[in-house]
Amino acid sequence: MKIKVVISSVALLIVLSSVLMYCSSTPEGPYNVLLIIVDTLRPDRLSYSGRPISPNIGKLADDGVIFKNCYSQSGWTLPSIATILCGEYPKNHGSITEVSKIRDTIPMLAEILSENGYDTRGFASHIFLTPSRGFARGFSHYDYTTAKVVNPDKASTSMILNNKTINNITGMKEPYFLMVHYFDPHWQYLSYRQYDYGDRDIDRYDAEISHTDFYIGKLLDHLEEKNLLEKTIIVFIGDHGEEFGEHGGDNHHTLYNEVVLCPLVISAPFLKHDEKETIAEQIDIVPTILGMLDIEHDYPFPGSDLFSDEQDTLPVFMERDNPGGTVQRSIVEDNLKLMRIEVDSTELLDIRHRALARTTDPVDRAMIKSVGANVYPGIFMYDLSADPGETRNIFLENSEKAEELLIKLSAHFEGETIPAEQISISPEIEERLRQLGYIH
């Protein structure tokens, strides 16, 4: 649960005095915001988790606040990044299928910051993050063409993305909001001679992380050379993690923690290094940024400002209807995690069959065959404190608590509706999504 912090008046004076001493040498606002999103990134593979393969991300962590228990709201790219950028649950923002968009009634972070005088620029490298789905709303410049230059699943895109970003932020004015989305750790995992960690999938995945980290460092160096980092809040986050056989599957098809735990590091001139065990969620990113900027907005964001003394005590809710033929819902509260999973085996098999018929690439076919292979119907409950690997289902052992969590889960998702708006996608993108098993 998120924890409500109560500070006595004496303690508050001590805290305030130390903050004032710390902040006396920091630049005054308004502060810029740099939001770095990395696709398919597990926090346990990063330098700040003890694996020295991402030194630039590690430096951000050394200078910032690490949130060690940050949850993705959905476990796959489209709804998760939509949540990061608009602060709403997927069931509310509506971008939950491959052909749905963010509801126009949901304000985007870029819109709010633009209305408050920010120069807003966004650069994405996934075919999902298109203007037609609402991702460009509020950006004065939005570039999602990196995914059109090469197929991001089969080629590195970090250098291309960096070049597009650096070439298009010349003349960017402060205060600015810059969003940059890196894709490379996503399957397929490529090899790099300079990052030879081994031949297993997870070794090449680590190499992809090092490769992405290198270009994140290049971007930060460029911004520093242009004197654009001195007054900048940096938010570094992943959209979801990745499976490497922990529960019998690969890729990211479930709501187990290897998929839904994502890295979150926030660095700012006025923040000291810290590591927080309290739960954070992707719905918290927008209210946290607005809180750090002292910008008010009348939209009732469900998340919390992670630096506020008072935080909501709502459970974590997660959802996904991907892979097709599956409906997965989850709740986390008091170190207990419950998942309710429904599977239409006929639909799932049909999706695989149709996708396999459209590609002869052996690597693509192997991935397609794995889609949903470890998504089993049922109700599962785990004690995350005693069983962080989620290996022992205790649903039947604690029926009272299980019933309580089921009621809360059902109440949260009561009245769910299909996405309010559908989009049209090009034949090229549709075929690519079919080949990857996303649509049928």
Phi, psi and omega in degrees: 000150171292147188251131174275124183260128178243124184245129178292163183296322180293314179298323181297320178297321179295314179299313182297319181295320179292323179295317180297319178298318182291321188276352186298333182259004181272150179293148177279155179288184007287146184267145172283165176228123173248115179253113179253120178245129177244128182288140168058051188242117177273131179293333183284356178260000188266165183301321183288353173260010174102009181240105191284063181244358183222070187297327181286320173295323178298322178294319175302317181293321179297328182267349190237197180254124180263126174259106191280348181229070180255130184255136167286143182280348185215334178085004170213164200299305192303301182291330182292312180290327173302317178296317179302320187271347179234349174078015182245156172297147177307319181299337180264321180281339169088350182271075189240356174232168185294345181237028178244162183236165175290132181301137182296339181281350180269121179288140177267149178305317180298324177296314181297316181290323176299318178296340179257023171089014182272143170279113190249124182221136183227143182222121185235158184226031177229140182293346176286331193270060187261159174302326181297337177268001176098001186287341182272353184300127178094346180272130175288332174221126180225124184235116178241020188277353179304319181291346178270339181289315176221166174284111185299338179287339188236007179209153178287139181237356186298318180293318178299314179299315179300316181298316178297320181294308184297321181290338186249009174249007173299128181086003178298131184264149172269144359284147180234156168239116182241121177248126180230125183245116179263143187248338200305326180295348178296148172305142003282149181269118183270162178259148178224128183301323183284350179231067184268091182260355182137183186253355179288160177306315184291332176292315179290329173299316176299321178297321176298322178296314179298319178299314179295318179302321179301316183283332171298318177299319178298319179296315180297320178299318180297314180296323179292319178299328180270011180057040182249011181246347187301321182246049189236131169273126179249122175247117180248124185211153172258158178274329178189175179260214184204148180263137173226053174087003183301324178234035172086012181218180175226183184068222180210084186245359189236184173246022173289161189296333177296341178261320189263348172278130182228155180288146172214119175229132178237125180238141179203156181301335184258010181250139171268157177299138178202159174233119186252131178271342182297152185288136172237158179221163178295333176294346182276347189294312182297308180297330178291314179297315179297323178294319179293331179269356182059042177252126179264149177212144187272001177287135182279074180300135182284343182275183183239154167286115186292348179252009177281149177291334180241121180238151178297156180248029179290149172293168172275131176242133180228152185207149171200142174244028181229131005295155177304142184092359178235146173231113184239129179228144183213152176223140175236127179205134178052045180065010173253136180236127179240135177236134174245119189235130175241139182226128170261096187299324181296314179295317181297315179295324179294320178298313179299315183299314182293320180292319179296328181290346186255004179213145174250357180297120184297326179290316177300318182294322178296319179294316181300319180297335181275349185299119177073007185294336180246025175257108185248141179289149178143186176240128185233135178227136183229145172267102187292336179286318180271338187220067183297339179276000178053058183253344186234110180284116182252021183305317183279348183272343181221069188296327182295311179292323178299317179296320179299315180292322178297320179296315179295320179296315180296321180296321181295322184262008179298137177077017177304140177236163176293159180309138185292327185226138175253157179241163172262139178240152183292154177303325181295312180292321179300317181294321179295319178293324177295316181300328181270000176083009182287320181229165181214000000 
